[in-house]
């Protein structure tokens, strides 16, 4: 980062993009093996040629296994249906192979295009030189780089320890926006490749779930007081 060429632009609102990050929370919760892929947004599941993860009979397809867009997701989904039907004995092997062949050809063509785009728009290795102590590194829990480095200075070195002491990756996004930053900062502080950083354990639910959906019953709209921290019935003076 060349700070000598930086300039200030007054603005009322800044919208920041973090790239396309796959949702791997369920795979983390099931302890499927993940590998680091900087071009595709971070941690991705390790898959066989038939989309099977490191856990037997657990498969990952589509954007949850690596952002590729709707065309790749549709073809992986169609292939997964054929693979499942063949494994369950509902589709003879020869017929499954015949139906898979055109999908595999289309998928290979789309993968070449995706790989070219990824190389063309490859981001910098990291943006750590831009961080200041006030920089927010976890938006859900409002954790700053200063907070994180203070904990690191106190001896909390692993992702699990930093998660438990700062709440980083514990917010609404479950780490989709900040897990890459967290692991990159740990790799820098411990002088190890990011691939070697152990990820914190994923927790369920991986997405916020409405209580009415859980009990399958329509609930009236909630009434939130002006200050929810006050005891019930008290008003702000």
Secondary structure, 3 states (H helix, E strand, C coil): CCHHHCCCCCCCCCCCCCCCCCCCHHHHHCCCCEEEEHHHCEEEECCCCCCECCCCCCECCHHHHCCCCHHHHHHHHHHHHHHHHHHCCCCCHHHHHHHHHHHHHHHHHHHHHHHHHHHHCCCCCCCHHHCCCCCEEECCCCEEHHHHHHHHHCCCCCHHHHHHHHCCCCCCCCCCCCHHHHHHHHHHHHCCCHHHCCCCCCCCCCCCCCHHHHCCCCCCCCCCCCCCCCCCCCCCC
